[in-house]
Amino acid sequence: MNGPIVEACQMEHAGMQEVVEVGGLRLLGEVIKVKNGAATIQVYENTSGLKPGEPVYCTGRPLSVLLGPGLLGTIYDGIQRPLERIAQISGSMLKRGEKTDALNLSRKWDFTPVLKVGDEITGGIPFGEVQETESVLHRVMCPPGIAGRIEEIVPAGRYDGKTTLCKVKQADGSLRELTMYHYWPVRRGRPTAARLPLDEPLLCGLRVIDAFFPIAKGGAAAIPGGFGTGKTMTQQAVAKWCDAKIIVYIGCGERGNEMTEVLREFPELIDPRSGRSLMERTILIANTSNMPVAAREVSIYTGITLAEYYRDMGYDVAVMADSTSRWAEALRELSGRLEEMPADEGFPAYLPAKLAGFYERAGKAKTFEGKTGSVSVIGAVSPPGGDFSEPVTQHTSRFIRCFWALDRDLANARHYPAISWLTSYSEYLQEVAMWWKNKDHDWKENRSVLMDILQEENSLQHIAKLVGPDALPDSQRLTLMVAEYIKNAFLQQNSFDKVDMFCSPEKQSWMMKLLVNFTKRARTIIKKGATLADISTMRCLPRILRMKSEIENGDLKAMAAMEQTVNSELDSLERRFGR
């Protein structure tokens, strides 16, 4: 034994990635190496007190999760043990070897069949429906790998998880019995009918993301940032406000107090779309930094598998992994105990392959039923000291197409969200541009104008520090002024303000259009002889700063009035200095 790594003999019949139970407490583990009848086992629990000579029990199946109604609203650990149910059994301390069913199989659900006897069915096709929560209709699917003709199916009624609901006769003549539940190995992606192009944004209500660095539904994004820059806060805001139907939040190796805060806050959050508890469409996976590292390593696979299950029902799912750096550290510790050759900073040489295998399970797909579902993955990265050149951040950037870099200076200045507009990027702009164009024909052009201003302002700041801002011409000083308005009036949001905590796409487009129009006309007026002082005295400027919190989403009348006020003052200046 070496920490969570255990060597077992007489294991000729064991297979790779098979789940085993170790010792008298039957601690869960996974076979990760087999050689000459000996097996190396990665144990998912604390191995303290385990002695040589104790038995190892094989289960005959790989590490799998139980899928079916009841997942939503549940808090699991990294290997899908329901923490709330275990707490009722063993109290506040999680005992070693404690096990219970991941789902309550004795609970009865109102089942409605959607197929009939004689219908053909294949894996991924629903044969019934269950109203899992008020917000989500659960489609009970035939497990992948099974295909045939329905011989029997129960009528509508209340059934528990152990009842056979459907019998399928396969091509070889065998009869398969289907219940509401089935297992699926976490390290294997669930099959789909086809992968689809990404053409629709995952709207988050955060302007710096939706307007400047959008992520597509089915895309993958990373949020790198040092300690205290707001990774968890940003992920929680995205989880609450994004237009995904299902949220899977994975607390992978985070500090216990942070995860406790998430576990306490999420059940109290109200879904802004339904007015009901956000937990009705959320699954939480809690695997804190003081839990065994082996379970931390597998927790992200547990989460992504649950997400794929709901994707196969035709839902859009958002996965929050906080944080993949702690997951990579678990890989490094296990690799060291296995005495493998280390690579950069001690991480195993297969770190890039593991990261790729995780992020590539994101995507938009056509289900076997013909519906469209997606899994969007947003992973937080915690580089030591905020150093983005460290291996996890560098390798992650290879496999994602959206990079939301958090800036410590912005975080210290209480600029929320602290996403840097200079170092962040999104490669989904072309894919989502057509969706935005249908809402606002000038969206792409307006975004480019605002981004160019921020880039120019960054260059001018270096000059201003040398010669002072007063030495710059009024046209360049106007750029500095407008850039501040873009930062404070558009990019910065107040998560405690009832109006500003979420910004609709329509309001975002209107705000961009207003700022671009103001910038273009102000530049024209200065060219005609006006000074920056003339522009700065406009009475509408304080209202531009406050428009994010004073004008509500959908208040078209207030938007039109604001636009008219700004244009009226600009018209007055143009008349003053001649057309």
PASE-16051 format. One record per residue (C-alpha): x, y, z. Coordinates in steps of 0.02 Angstrom, whole numbers, padded with zeros to 5 digits, always signed. Example, Ala and Ser with C-alpha at 12.3 -4.5 7.8 and 13.67 -1.06 7.14 Angstrom:
<sites>
+00615-00225+00390;+00684-00053+00357;
</sites>
This chain:
<sites>
+00000+00000+00000;+00057+00177-00042;-00076+00302+00009;-00228+00271-00103;-00128+00151-00214;-00147-00033-00167;-00065-00186-00245;-00169-00346-00244;-00116-00521-00296;-00217-00667-00367;-00310-00543-00481;-00295-00639-00645;-00482-00622-00674;-00485-00432-00647;-00500-00311-00793;-00435-00136-00823;-00544+00002-00748;-00648-00127-00655;-00723-00070-00490;-00668-00171-00339;-00702-00165-00152;-00549-00172-00040;-00533-00239+00137;-00660-00277+00271;-00738-00104+00252;-00758-00138+00065;-00679+00027+00014;-00718+00070-00167;-00573+00067-00290;-00532+00051-00474;-00406-00062-00561;-00281+00047-00654;-00144-00081-00692;-00137-00270-00715;+00027-00366-00730;+00068-00550-00702;-00088-00582-00599;-00061-00429-00489;-00174-00277-00496;-00139-00097-00449;-00294-00021-00372;-00336+00163-00351;-00442+00173-00192;-00570+00314-00183;-00570+00322+00007;-00446+00342+00150;-00343+00182+00166;-00290+00211+00348;-00288+00047+00444;-00289-00061+00289;-00170-00211+00312;-00084-00334+00195;-00183-00495+00176;-00356-00414+00172;-00474-00473+00035;-00518-00382-00126;-00691-00408-00202;-00719-00385-00390;-00883-00313-00455;-00861-00357-00639;-00905-00183-00704;-00811-00019-00734;-00838+00135-00628;-01013+00188-00677;-01150+00308-00624;-01332+00264-00599;-01442+00364-00718;-01627+00396-00699;-01756+00513-00619;-01704+00588-00453;-01534+00654-00503;-01589+00836-00504;-01579+00925-00338;-01458+00796-00267;-01286+00828-00191;-01159+00691-00231;-00976+00662-00193;-00852+00621-00332;-00907+00439-00349;-01095+00475-00345;-01130+00440-00163;-01279+00547-00109;-01209+00651+00034;-01375+00705+00108;-01439+00525+00119;-01274+00465+00194;-01283+00606+00322;-01451+00539+00379;-01371+00368+00405;-01200+00409+00478;-01217+00588+00541;-01107+00737+00498;-00948+00633+00470;-00934+00528+00312;-00880+00355+00371;-00761+00251+00267;-00845+00116+00165;-01016+00198+00187;-01125+00157+00037;-01302+00181-00018;-01391+00183-00185;-01354+00339-00287;-01541+00354-00318;-01688+00304-00211;-01748+00150-00305;-01898+00126-00192;-01970+00298-00234;-02121+00291-00348;-02139+00403-00501;-02286+00440-00616;-02233+00351-00775;-02315+00382-00945;-02267+00268-01091;-02234+00352-01259;-02212+00192-01361;-02321+00038-01380;-02301-00149-01406;-02228-00186-01577;-02130-00024-01593;-01947-00034-01637;-01827+00042-01511;-01641+00073-01503;-01523+00145-01373;-01558+00328-01335;-01743+00320-01385;-01865+00363-01243;-02001+00236-01205;-02082+00339-01067;-02086+00504-00972;-02077+00554-00790;-02103+00730-00720;-01941+00735-00621;-01964+00913-00556;-02086+01053-00593;-01956+01122-00714;-01892+00965-00801;-01980+00823-00892;-01871+00667-00880;-01870+00554-01033;-01841+00373-00983;-01725+00306-01119;-01674+00137-01183;-01489+00115-01134;-01361+00125-01276;-01316-00045-01346;-01492-00116-01338;-01604-00125-01493;-01755-00226-01543;-01945-00234-01538;-02052-00195-01386;-02138-00353-01324;-02217-00280-01168;-02236-00107-01092;-02331-00057-00935;-02479+00063-00939;-02470+00237-00862;-02457+00230-00673;-02343+00246-00521;-02191+00132-00520;-02031+00118-00421;-01855+00098-00489;-01852-00091-00475;-02008-00122-00580;-01984-00186-00757;-02070-00058-00868;-02027-00123-01040;-01967-00287-01119;-01869-00279-01281;-01840-00428-01395;-01669-00410-01477;-01611-00475-01647;-01533-00630-01567;-01699-00676-01486;-01649-00627-01310;-01768-00525-01203;-01703-00371-01112;-01798-00298-00965;-01790-00108-00946;-01823-00008-00788;-01815+00179-00757;-01630+00165-00718;-01471+00104-00799;-01283+00116-00770;-01156+00200-00883;-00965+00200-00867;-00902+00374-00827;-00744+00367-00931;-00837+00328-01093;-00936+00462-01184;-01117+00422-01222;-01153+00398-01409;-01257+00519-01512;-01336+00513-01684;-01227+00656-01750;-01119+00801-01695;-01191+00969-01746;-01107+01136-01783;-01111+01267-01645;-01219+01413-01701;-01307+01481-01547;-01231+01572-01398;-01249+01514-01219;-01320+01676-01149;-01257+01716-00974;-01325+01891-00942;-01147+01955-00915;-01109+02086-01048;-00921+02055-01053;-00957+01873-01097;-01110+01884-01209;-01054+02036-01308;-00864+02026-01306;-00812+01845-01275;-00964+01733-01309;-00969+01546-01285;-01078+01440-01398;-01198+01309-01334;-01094+01152-01339;-00932+01249-01322;-00790+01240-01197;-00720+01386-01098;-00590+01412-00963;-00586+01542-00823;-00406+01558-00764;-00364+01673-00621;-00265+01687-00462;-00334+01672-00286;-00473+01797-00250;-00503+01854-00429;-00682+01787-00435;-00679+01619-00526;-00810+01539-00415;-00919+01696-00414;-00915+01706-00603;-00959+01522-00622;-01103+01539-00500;-01170+01689-00596;-01160+01593-00759;-01245+01442-00678;-01388+01550-00615;-01419+01657-00768;-01366+01554-00920;-01505+01488-01032;-01454+01305-01012;-01595+01194-00951;-01486+01087-00835;-01338+01140-00725;-01204+01019-00664;-01087+01103-00538;-00929+01005-00494;-00833+01066-00341;-00671+00976-00381;-00542+00996-00243;-00603+01166-00185;-00585+01223-00005;-00718+01156+00112;-00781+01328+00164;-00806+01381-00019;-00898+01221-00061;-01005+01240+00096;-01054+01413+00036;-01106+01341-00133;-01206+01202-00049;-01296+01327+00060;-01328+01460-00073;-01385+01354-00220;-01540+01281-00136;-01592+01459-00090;-01565+01532-00265;-01722+01565-00365;-01724+01519-00549;-01758+01688-00635;-01852+01603-00777;-01970+01490-00679;-01974+01579-00511;-01940+01412-00426;-01786+01345-00337;-01632+01332-00448;-01598+01160-00373;-01744+01090-00473;-01630+01088-00624;-01460+01074-00539;-01345+00930-00488;-01205+00968-00364;-01048+00863-00349;-00947+00906-00193;-00771+00839-00182;-00673+00956-00069;-00484+00968-00050;-00483+00863+00110;-00570+00716+00026;-00466+00575-00051;-00374+00629-00208;-00428+00477-00308;-00611+00526-00294;-00564+00703-00346;-00484+00634-00505;-00643+00543-00556;-00768+00679-00504;-00760+00776-00668;-00800+00617-00765;-00949+00586-00652;-01012+00762-00687;-00988+00758-00875;-01076+00588-00887;-01228+00655-00794;-01227+00803-00914;-01221+00690-01068;-01370+00593-01000;-01480+00748-00998;-01409+00803-01166;-01474+00640-01239;-01649+00694-01184;-01632+00849-01294;-01584+00974-01159;-01447+01106-01156;-01332+01069-01009;-01197+01180-00933;-01056+01099-00833;-00957+01204-00708;-00793+01123-00655;-00712+01214-00509;-00569+01188-00523;-00474+01084-00650;-00309+01136-00571;-00354+01038-00412;-00402+00892-00523;-00233+00901-00610;-00147+00905-00439;-00238+00743-00395;-00172+00667-00556;+00004+00723-00507;-00008+00645-00335;-00073+00480-00400;+00058+00478-00537;+00195+00506-00409;+00134+00361-00302;+00135+00251-00457;+00317+00305-00483;+00282+00366-00659;+00405+00480-00750;+00354+00662-00714;+00342+00798-00846;+00325+00988-00824;+00314+01039-00640;+00291+00858-00589;+00128+00832-00685;+00113+00667-00778;+00155+00663-00963;-00025+00614-01003;-00099+00774-00926;-00137+00850-01099;-00225+00691-01155;-00332+00688-00997;-00380+00871-01018;-00423+00843-01201;-00529+00691-01158;-00630+00796-01036;-00657+00955-01139;-00692+00860-01300;-00846+00782-01221;-00926+00954-01237;-01026+00980-01395;-01193+00999-01479;-01273+00839-01541;-01424+00765-01626;-01504+00634-01514;-01566+00466-01576;-01742+00534-01551;-01703+00676-01673;-01694+00814-01544;-01548+00933-01516;-01451+00938-01353;-01287+01012-01297;-01157+01003-01160;-01061+01165-01126;-00909+01150-01014;-00839+01297-00913;-00685+01249-00814;-00600+01359-00685;-00410+01355-00681;-00313+01409-00527;-00133+01443-00581;-00016+01467-00432;+00020+01652-00412;-00089+01692-00563;+00047+01629-00681;-00040+01584-00845;+00119+01503-00912;+00104+01353-00795;+00061+01183-00875;-00124+01165-00831;-00171+01337-00901;-00062+01313-01056;-00129+01140-01096;-00308+01193-01060;-00294+01336-01185;-00255+01207-01320;-00421+01118-01301;-00543+01260-01270;-00597+01400-01385;-00652+01528-01257;-00530+01603-01131;-00597+01718-00994;-00439+01779-00908;-00470+01857-00738;-00365+02009-00695;-00306+02040-00517;-00301+02230-00539;-00484+02230-00595;-00531+02117-00449;-00441+02231-00325;-00532+02380-00401;-00698+02288-00368;-00732+02279-00555;-00852+02133-00575;-00835+02023-00672;-00646+02043-00673;-00627+01971-00849;-00486+02059-00940;-00535+02126-01112;-00351+02130-01163;-00300+01949-01131;-00467+01858-01152;-00528+01791-01319;-00666+01689-01399;-00655+01587-01558;-00844+01565-01564;-00876+01740-01634;-00902+01680-01812;-01019+01540-01757;-01133+01651-01653;-01123+01808-01761;-01271+01755-01869;-01379+01726-01715;-01339+01901-01653;-01362+01974-01828;-01543+01914-01827;-01569+02019-01671;-01457+02166-01716;-01387+02187-01891;-01244+02297-01827;-01194+02190-01677;-01028+02129-01747;-00978+02303-01807;-01025+02385-01642;-00927+02255-01544;-00774+02286-01654;-00785+02474-01627;-00792+02456-01437;-00650+02329-01434;-00543+02443-01544;-00571+02587-01423;-00514+02481-01275;-00361+02422-01370;-00317+02601-01420;-00345+02661-01242;-00219+02533-01179;-00087+02603-01298;-00128+02783-01254;-00113+02746-01068;+00072+02707-01092;+00098+02876-01178;-00008+02968-01049;+00101+02899-00909;+00254+02976-00992;+00191+03146-01048;+00030+03163-00948;-00147+03153-01019;-00160+03342-01040;-00022+03337-01172;-00128+03225-01284;-00240+03301-01420;-00426+03309-01383;-00464+03166-01504;-00353+03047-01405;-00416+03113-01238;-00592+03077-01302;-00539+02896-01332;-00479+02885-01151;-00643+02958-01089;-00752+02843-01196;-00650+02691-01141;-00690+02732-00960;-00874+02740-01004;-00863+02571-01092;-00781+02494-00939;-00894+02572-00807;-01060+02586-00900;-01052+02426-01003;-00924+02298-00945;-00943+02319-00757;-01099+02244-00678;-01170+02245-00503;-01219+02069-00449;-01323+02141-00306;-01423+02261-00415;-01592+02188-00463;-01585+02270-00635;-01400+02254-00674;-01368+02076-00612;-01435+02010-00779;-01434+02098-00948;-01541+02034-01091;-01470+02021-01268;-01586+02162-01326;-01524+02281-01192;-01343+02234-01226;-01364+02274-01411;-01448+02439-01370;-01311+02491-01249;-01176+02450-01376;-01267+02547-01510;-01286+02698-01395;-01101+02700-01348;-01044+02678-01529;-01160+02815-01591;-01101+02932-01453;-00918+02896-01494;-00935+02922-01681;-01033+03085-01666;-00919+03153-01527;-00767+03122-01637;-00850+03214-01780;-00892+03362-01668;-00712+03374-01606;-00650+03374-01786;-00762+03526-01816;-00676+03625-01681;-00756+03575-01516;-00648+03534-01365;-00657+03388-01246;-00724+03509-01115;-00875+03540-01227;-00910+03354-01236;-00879+03328-01050;-01011+03455-01001;-01152+03358-01085;-01288+03329-00956;-01328+03155-01022;-01158+03082-00975;-01204+03038-00794;-01360+02952-00860;-01254+02849-00981;-01156+02787-00830;-01316+02743-00738;-01413+02667-00884;-01361+02489-00839;-01454+02498-00673;-01591+02626-00713;-01660+02552-00875;-01737+02381-00854;-01729+02239-00980;-01869+02257-01105;-01910+02438-01062;-01907+02497-01243;-01990+02662-01200;-01851+02710-01078;-01718+02656-01204;-01794+02764-01340;-01807+02913-01223;-01625+02893-01170;-01568+02881-01351;-01668+03036-01396;-01590+03134-01252;-01412+03090-01305;-01445+03130-01488;-01529+03293-01443;-01377+03355-01346;-01260+03298-01484;-01369+03389-01612;-01355+03546-01507;-01164+03534-01507;-01160+03504-01695;-01266+03659-01727;-01153+03758-01613;-00995+03712-01708;-01074+03703-01880;-01123+03556-01986;
</sites>
